[in-house]
């Protein structure tokens, strides 16, 4: 059984650790060490995560096997999408991050969290969900395409001084 719950301030360190581990597992080899260090500090420090948890415009949903057990996956959504210029959607939600403990990939945790995200978006009256995905992350692209997400733009993502090609995906609701 998977427990699904909102992040609390007490989750900041565990959530930061899971974010760092998941990101590095997938992408560490792409970056110079100094760029990666800077990105991880800005994005996955406990301080940065705590600020996001306190932000009413951002929501983290977590999975774990039982209360008190380690986090197994998380999704971060932004109620105001930063990608509105690329779409005519009137009220899109942004799926900002979806990460699973690397040892737990393939267990369906991502699907549980995307289903939660889509239910949240519909419940808030959103007409689309938007997300960015690395241009060479073919597994993630296939995962989102199974839900009906499609590419609407080429965008960029910065890690330190390195510029990555990303695809902006959107699912109309």
C-alpha positions, 0 to 999 in steps of 0.5 A: 500500500502506498501512502499519499500525503502533502509535504509538511515543513518537517519533510524539507530535509528528506524531500531535498535528499530525495530530489538530489538523489533522483536528479543526480541518478538521472542526470549527474553525468551531464554536468560539470561538478561546479554547475551541478553543485550550484544547481543542487544548492539552489534547487534541492537544499533543505532551505530551498525546499522549506521555502517551497513548502511554505509557498501557497502557490506550490504543493508537494505531494509525497509517497511513502510505504507507511507513516514514518517510512522513507519517502519513495517519490514526490511530485511538485506542482505550481498553481500558476504555470510559468509557461503560459506564453507558450499556450492558449490555455486559460488556467494551466497547472504546472507539474514542476517535478516528478521524482522517484527513489531510484531504487523504486523506479518502475513500481507505479509510484509516478503513475499514482502521483500523476493521477493525483496531479490530474485530479487536482488540476481538474478539481481546481478548474484548470484547463491544462497541465504543463511540464518540461522534460529533458529532450533526451529523457526518452523514458520520461517522454514516453511516460507522459505521452501515455497520459496524452501529454504532447510537445508544444514548444522547445524551451531551455533549462539551466543547470549552473552555466549549462543550457539544456534543450527541453521540451514543453509538454501539455495535456489539455483537460 
